[in-house]
């Protein structure tokens, strides 16, 4: 596996150098018609890999909270302009849009990367400060690498690729703001794609046909009477018991969760995850479920439990935030592409949704089709928490950057040239 990974990383550099993109089972070739290859020591490949890793480390050292991505947006805009893309800043807040038009006719596809870091309260166990413990620094770097790779082969690129560098994903506000800017309509995007770091071995990708990540619902309950604080505590416990799955707290539990996500018909194909917290006479509830249509069932159960307490008032302040459900056909097409270009052992498939995470990429997929693929970032032998987003020791393997660039550059080139 290590030898194969090293080879794939080096091949990733071929794409990053702009020398060739695997697409549709063929390769863009030089004038002699043969696929482009380089030795591991090719200077363009090595230089770009060093530059991307340096960019990631720069972003990592300067984490910015949701909606505060000023510095990161500036870095991204400079990188895209230097690569020759048409760049617009201030989209939906601190969003950056880069447009790369190929020289050949084709379709318009988009690629989204999120730029914000995780605020302290969202780090598992809490944290002292905002930090890049979700991998958005990797996502941003991979997207910059894809843009640079495709820009260098513009003369052989079909269609248009629109890069969306999105703010405020952690607060689930950024996608809506970007969409409200009208960028999809202005650019005529027909589909959209994204990667996200995941607790899979570096060198492996996980596609999500028919699955993705759950949405989220919220409820507030107010109790009355002299024993309201004690009653609120009891009600919170009862609502918490609606959960069919709870967050793992050990390495073994996390490993089991990751295995179950890849198990067809496994225990996570249906779940309810609830958190209920009592404060004085009030109970606040957050819930996730799968399939997404179970929210009505969960709401009814919350009302039923609250109804046992005289005078209880239950409110649901908004409709549930939508689940991210990835189209089956597009995900299977991505799976075939990745297997063809990276090898069969480099791809796995998700057969369930992660119960404890949401994603505002859902809002894009509600508008247009696309794919959302997990990029394995776990270093061999490392603790699983080092590759599981939001854990404080999250330390992704930087070799994933080159792999992500190669995989997505080829995938976007293929999708842009499809009839």
N, C-alpha and C positions, 0 to 999 in steps of 0.2 A: 504493500500500500504506500509506504513512504517513497519507494522508487518511482511508482506510477504518479504519485502526487508531485514529486519534483519535476517529472517530465511535463505534467499538465501545467504547472506553474510557468515553466519555461515557454511552453507553447502559448500560454496566456500572454507572455511578453511579445510574441510575434504579432498578436492582434493589437496589443497596446502600442506597439511601434507603428501601427498603421500599415504594415506590410501586406496583410492579408486577412480576410474574414471568411470563415467557413459559413456557408449559406446554402440551405437546401440540398445538402449532400455534396456540394461542390465547393471549390475554393476560388476566391478571386486570385488570379494568377498574374505573373509578370508576362512580359511580351512573348516569351517562349511557350506560354500556355501551361506551364507546370505550376503546381501549388507552391507558394512562397514558403520557404523554411529558412530558419537561421540557427546557427549554433548557439548554445547557451551563453557564449561570450559576446554575442552581437552587441555593439556599443549602444545602438538606439534602444534596444530592448532593455538593457541594463540601466541606461540612464532614465528612461521613463519610469521603470519600476522604482528606482530610488526616489524620483521626484514625487511619485504618488504616495509612497510611504512617508516621505517628509511632509507632504500636505496633510495626510491623516494625523500625524503626530502634532502638527501645528494646530489643527482644529481641536484635537483632543486636549491640548494644553489650555485652550481658551473656550471652555464650554459656555454656552449661552442658553438661558432659560427660554421656554416657549414664548414667542413674540418678541424676543430680545436678540435675535440672530443678526445683529448689525455687522459685526466683524466677519462672521462666517459668510454672509451674503456678499460682502465686498471681495473676499478671497475667491469665491466661486465666480463672480462676475468677471474678475480679472482673468482667471483661467480660461473662461469661455471666450472672452474677447481676443485673448492671445491666440486661441485656436481658430479664430476666424468666424465664430458664430455671431448671429444677430442677437443682441442681449437687451432684455428689459428688466429693470429692477423695480422694487417697491410693489410687486404684484401680491395682492392679498395680504399686505403688511410688509414683511421682509422677504417675500418670495422673489426668486430669480428665474426668468424664463430665457432659455437659449434655443435658438432655432437654427438647425443645420439643414440646408437644402442640397440634396444630391444633384448631380448633373444629369441623371437619367430619370425618366418618368416613373412614378410609382405612387404609393399610398402615403398617408401622413400618420405616423405613430408617435406616441409619447412615452417618455420614461420619467418616473417620479422618484425623487430622493428627498428624505426629510432631513432637516439640518439642526433641529434643536436638541438640547441635552435634557437629562432627567432632573427635575427639581428634587430637593432633599426628601420631601414627604412621599415621593413616589419610588424611592429606592427601598428595596426590601430590607426591613429592619430600620429604616431611616438612615439619613446620611447628613454629614456636616455641611455640604454645599452641593450646588448643581454640578452634575458630572455626566460625562459621556459613558454611561453604563448600559446603553441600549443598542449601541452600534451605529447611531446616526452619523458619526464621523466616518465610519467605514462606508455607509451608504452614499454619503456625499462624495467621498473620494472615488468610489467605483464609478459613479455617474460622471464625474469629471474625466476619469480615464476613458470611459466609453466615448464621450464627446470628442476627446482628443484623438482617439483611435479612428473614429469614423470620419472626423474632419480631414485627416491625412489621406483618406481614400475617397474624398468627395467626388473625384472625377469618375469613379466606378460605383458610386452609391446611387441607388434608386430611391426616389421619393424624398420625404422630409421627415426628420426626427426632431421632435419638440421635447426639450429637457425642462422638467418642472422641478425646481429646487424649492421645496415647500417649508414654510415655517410652522411652528406651533402644532406639531403632531401630538405631542405628549398631552396637550390640553384638549385634543380633539376639535380644535377650532380652525386649524390652518387649511385643511382641504376645502372646507366650506367657503372660507375667504378667497382662496384661489379660484374656486369655481365661480363664485359670485363676481369675480373680475371679468368673466366672459372669455377667458383665455382659450377654452376648448372651441368655442364658437368662432373666435377670430382666426384661429389657426386651422380649423377644420380637422381636428384630431379624430381619427376613426377608432383607435384602440389605445390602451395604456398598459404599461408594464412596470413592475417594481421587484426589487430584492429586499429581503430583511434578514439580518443575522439570526441564526438559530443554533440550538445546541446539538448540532450534527458534526461529524468529523470534518475537519478542513479537507476540501476536495470533494465534498458531497453536497448535492443540491436536493431540496425536497419540494416537489410540486404539490399543488393543492386542488385537485379536480373535485369540484362540488363542495369543497370545504374552505376554510379560511380562518376567521376569528369571529367570536361572538360579538354581538352588540352589548348594550348595557341599559338597564332601566333603573329608575330611582323612585323611592317612595318616602313620604314623611307621615308619621303618625303622632298625634297629640292625644294624651290621656288626661283625664280630669279626676278630681277627688283627692282626699288627703293622702291616700297611699299610691298616688300616681307614679312617683319615682320608683318604688318597688315593683309596681305593675309593669312599668316600662322595661325594667331589667328582665322580668319574666317573659314579656312579649318578645323582646330581642332574642332571647334564647330559643323561643319557639320558632321564630321566623328563621333563625340561623339553621335550625334542624331541617328546614326544607331542602337544604343542599344535599345533592347526591355525590358531590365530589368536593374535596377540600385541598387547599394548596399543600404540596408536599413540603416537608420540613427537613428531610434528610437526603443525602446523596443517593441512597438506594431508591427512595421515593421519587426523586427527580428522574432517575434513569428509567424507572418503571413507567412514569408518565410519558417520556419520549418514546419508549417502545410501544406503548398503547396507542399513541398517535399514529403509528404506522401499521396498526393491526386492523385489517378489514373486519367489520362487524364487532369491533372491540367495545369495551365498557364506556368509552367516551363518545360513542356515536349519538348518545342521548345523555344530557346532563343538566343539572341546575346547580349553579354556584351562587350562594347568597352571603352577604355580610350585613349584619344588623347591629347598630350601636345605640345604646340608651344613654341619654344625657338629661338629667332631671326627669321631666314628664314627657319627653319626646323620644321617638325612635326614628333613626334614619336608616334607610335600607338601600343597598345596591345589589343588583342581581344580574347575572348572565345566564344564558341557557342555549341549548341546542336540541332540536332544530329551532330556528329563530321564531317560528310561530307559537312557541310555548310561552311567550311572555304573557299572553292573556291568562293562561292557566296559573302562572306564578302570581299574577295580580289577584286573581280570584282567591288563591290560597292565603295571600297576605290579608285580604279583606276578611276572609273567614276567621283567621286567627285573631285579628283585631276586634272583630265583632263580638268576641267573648268578653270583652272589657266594656263595661257600660260607659257611654259617652265618648268612645274612641272616634277620632276623626282621621280618615285616611285620605291623603292626597297623592296624586301622581303628577308632578309638575309639568311633564312633557311626554311626548311619545318616546318609546325606547330609541336610543341611538342605534342605527341599523347595523346588522351583522355584515361582515365582509364575506360574501359567498362567491367563490371563483368559478367562472364558467368551465364546465367539464371539457368541452371540445378544445378550448384554447389551452387549458392546462395540459391536456394530453398531447397537443401539438408541441408545446414547450418541452415536455418529457421526451418526445421522440427526437427533437432537435438536440437536446443536451446529451442524450444517450449516443447519438450519432457523432457528436463532436467531442465529447469528453470521455465516453466509454460507459458501458452498461452499469458498472459498479459505482459510477459517480452520481447516480440518481436514485432517489427513493420517492415514495408517494405518501402523502398524508391521507389518512382515512378517518380523521376526526379533527375537530377544532380545539385549539388550546383553550381550556375553560377560563383562564385567569387574565387574558389579555384582549384588548380591543384595538381597533385600527381605523383611522379615518379615511384610509384608502377605499373603504367601503363606499364612500360617497362618489368616487370616480366610477367605480364598477356599477353603481346604480344608473350612471349616465351612458357609459360605453363599455364594450367588452374589454377583457384584458387578462393578465396573469399576475400572480403574486407568488413568488418563489422564495423559499428559505435558502440562505447561503450558509453552509456549514462553516463554523469558525472555531471549532473545538480542537485545540492542540492535542496530538496523541499523548495519552498518559495524564492529561490535566484533569483537574476536578471539573465536574459538569457545571458547577456554578460559574466557572470562568467563561462559559459560552452561553449561559442562560441569561437573557436580558433582564436588567433591573437588579440583579444581585450586585452587591458592592464590590466583589472581586472580579467582575466581568472584565476579561482580558482576551479579546479575540486574537486569533492567529492572523498576522498581517499577510501571510501568503494567500489568504482568501481574496485580497484585493485584486491581484492579477487574474485569479480564476474567475472572479465576478465580472471583470472587464471582458475577458475573452468570451465567456458564456453569453453575456447580454449584448455585446457588440454584434456577435454573429446572429443572435436571435432577432435583434431590432433590424439588422440589415435584411434578414430573410422576410420579416413581416412587412417591411416597407416596399419590398419589390414584389410581393404577392399580388396577383391580379385580382 
